[in-house]
Amino acid sequence: MDEFLLSIDDSSDEGIRIDKYLAQVLPENSRSFYQKSIDEGFVLVNGKQVKSKYQTKLGDEILVSIAPVKEIDIIPEDIPIEILYEDEDLIVVNKPKGMVVHPAPGHYSGTLVNALMFHCKDSLSGINGAIRPGIVHRIDMNTTGSLLVCKNDKAHNNIAAQIKVHSVNRIYKGIVIGNFKDIDGTINAPIGRNPKDRKKMAVVQDGREAITHFTVLEQFKGYSLVQFKLETGRTHQIR
């Protein structure tokens, strides 16, 4: 992990959004990269987490932690996948439980991307880079469900725009411990990195907005089958 300690000691660097400032002084990464780093707690201002909209102040000390990029070759693998729909722009697959969506440390093979690269050959969008070709949204390894994958950049941009304005709905079903008094409702609580363990997420005061609408489908003794409709897509939002 590379670390950079920056100090705001010039008035010309004051009053700038921190994501924009970092993209200016550390131009090897994009502004969106720094926005994600800020959200994930890898940027600290005076020892504390901030949001991307934070504006720099004289005297600020900014600690930026950047993981080195690991160049790897993603190998197409002949892994059976269940295809629900496919045309020249899109492919919808049913991702099974236990399969990782895209390569990451510890999972460089056996992922859905490895399988898609074998099935689709060179027909996958390149917007998310070599590690996540075609991937416009994802679900956790132990979640089973439909994933929409884009075969070209035009489709990727269009689908990403629809997800952003919520014209594409993501609905999940899960079994939870306990029973409900209300059969439906909305959970609106900010989610961010757990201040005691950065690998975990938690409801924190300065977290990102996370909104989940739920409907209880069936209740059992000590358990409930619940449907979740996500308005936002935060990490671990429905865990």
Disulfide bonds with the S-S distance in Angstrom:
none
